[in-house]
């Protein structure tokens, strides 16, 4: 970038604006704009401390202009939001994350008051808030904000715009920070493809931050050599775009990451052994740590989310009960064909609720030979990597205390019946009780509780429903059955 030439032009503009506004007692917006533009050039050139001082000056001038207006001037308010954003980006690069979050939240508050929720500028503030929260170690809080920013920017700018790419980059950072590096990988790769096409060259300076994120994610998924190559490319691009002394902080960050990746490669032989073992059972890769020690009653939820809205409401309630330490969801299993799409929808809903640490698994087809209509959201769910419940549930139960886990069945019972068949010892040892949404009645003939086969969930796979009720009674595992009437009598 020709930053020296840009600085000279902005200084000339600033001198001219000052001369024109010398006799005015009001804040001259041309001067404000010139200072702000000059501060942004300084920031992009790496002169962060000077940029910070000037952006604070601009913010003060805009606050003064706002205070002198008799009525709330929307233009000044929105310009103040821009000032908060620019200052937030500057102090973020200085790693003053709390200050950055304050500035971005201030911009967000103004924009939410003056603009529509799905406005592109609102999404910009959500995106920067998410990026800052992620840097502060609050990935779970950042995730819903980042997801909204991606959704809005995709609709506003399209799938080939750098603004959309930046949102994907932030979402990739957030996923990586919460231990879901495999979900992050396709996002950052898509981001880089967009940027290289949009900037029309592969050594554009704006690609460097994306490459640094890509390097981090590659390291997380166990690809140290590829991470090193990516980071060295970022270093080369930096040196080709900046003079000595410009943006030193970015170069230092890059070199630190290169050193880390180089050390990882030194242990490549042991890393290869670990990779080989991981490939033999990759079912729980990309899953957060187990939650069996978290507060609340441990529960595994089976859902046919997407068939109607009630299961989405159930996950909202689940999130609230988790935060109240009443329930501790160990996993959510999506069942009923198309179960893979339902699982991805459940993953998106839980991420939007700030629960990235709750594993979501692909269950069985629920006894349905045909696809049951889905009500999906328009998002990046097709990029998510999810394990299979048939493999992950036994691992979860092995780590659980005896007679400690509740199974909450909001859908058909095929997954539970298969668990009984394939893992009978685990089922009898670890399951505390089973809660079923479906309906049942006592049979005088068999002297047992039997499922109501007219209820949809039981009717999907009647044999599975009969087996679950029978085996639970044989094993003396308590069941709680809630009929469909409860849903009709408890409207939201």
C-alpha positions, 0 to 999 in steps of 0.5 A: 500500500502507498501509505505515505502518499495517502497520508500526504493527501489526507493531511492536505485535505485536513489543512484545507478543511481547517481553513474553511471551518476556522470561523465556525463555532460548530463542529465541522464535519469535513474536518471530522471526516479528514481526521478519521480518514487520516487515522484509518490510513495510520491504522492500516499502515501500522501506526496504531498509537497515533491512530488511536489518539486521532480516533478518540479525537474524532469520537470526542468531536462527534459527541460534541456535535451530538450534544449541540443538536436540539433533535437527535440527528440520525446522520451524526449518530450513525457517524458516531457508530462508525467512529466507535467501530474504527476506534474498536478495530484500532484498540483490538489490534493493540490487544486492548480487547475490553476497550475494543468490546466497549467500542463495538458494543457502543456502535451496535447499540446505536445501530440497533436503535437507528437501523433494522436488525438485519441491516448490513451495518448491524451485522458489521457490529455483530461481527466485530463483537464476536471477533473480540469476544473470541479473542477474550476467550468467550467463544460460546458467547461469540458464536450466536453473534457471528452466525447472525453476521454470516447470515446477514452478510450472505444475503446483503452482499452475496457469496463472493464479497469480501464482507461475507468472507470476513464474517466466515473468517470470524465464524471459523475463529469462533468454531476453532476456539470452542474446539470445533476445528473441523467445522472451522476448516471449510469456512476459512478455506471458502473465505480465502477462495473468495478473497483471492478472487475478489482482490484479483491477486494472491498476495494482497495484504488483506489476505494476511489475517485470513492466512493466520487464522487458517494456519491456526486451524490447520495446526488444530486439526493436526496438519503442522506442515500445511500450517507452516506453509500457510504461515510462511506464505503470510510472512512473504505477503507481509514483506512484499506489502509493507516497509520495514517498521510497518505493521511490525505487530502483524509480522511478529505474530506471524513469526511466532506462529511459524516457530510454533508450527516448526516445533510441531513438525519436529515431533512429526513422528509422534504426531503421525502415530496419534493421527493413525490412532485417531483415524481408526476411530474418528467418530468423536473428533470435532466433539467438545470435551465430555460434560459428565461432570457439569452441574445438573441432571445428565440427559441425552436428548433424542429429537426429530427437529425440523418436522415442526417447531416444538422441538426447537422450543424444547432446545430453547428450554434445554438451554435455559435449564442448562444455564440454571444447572438443572439439566446437563445435556450430554448429547442431542441425537437427531433421528428420523430421515433425513437424520443428517440434515436434522442433526445439522439443524440441531447443531445450528440451533444449539450454536445459536443458543450459545451451546457449542459444547453440547455434542450433536449426533446423527441418529437412525432413520427412525423407522421411516423409509421416506424423507419426512419434510424438513423446515430448515434455516438458510445457513452454513449447516451443510459445512458442519461435521457431525459424529454418529450417535451409535458410536458416541453414545456408548463412549458418553455412557462409559464415562457416566456414573452408574444409574445417572443418565436420563434419556429424553425421547422427543421422537421415535424410539428406534435409537433407544431400542438399538442402544438396548440391543447393541449395548445392553450392559451399558444401558442397564448399568448407566440409565437412570430413567427414560422420559418419552413423548408419545403415550402409553396405557396399562394392558390388563392382558399382558399386565404391563405398560404398553405404547399407544401405537396411534401416537406419531412417535410410537407409530414411526417404529412400533416394534422399537416402541414395544421393545423399549417399554418391555425392556425398561419394565424388565430392567426396573428402569423407571419411565415417564410417558407424556402424551401428545395432549400435553403439547396441546395444553401447554402452548408457547 
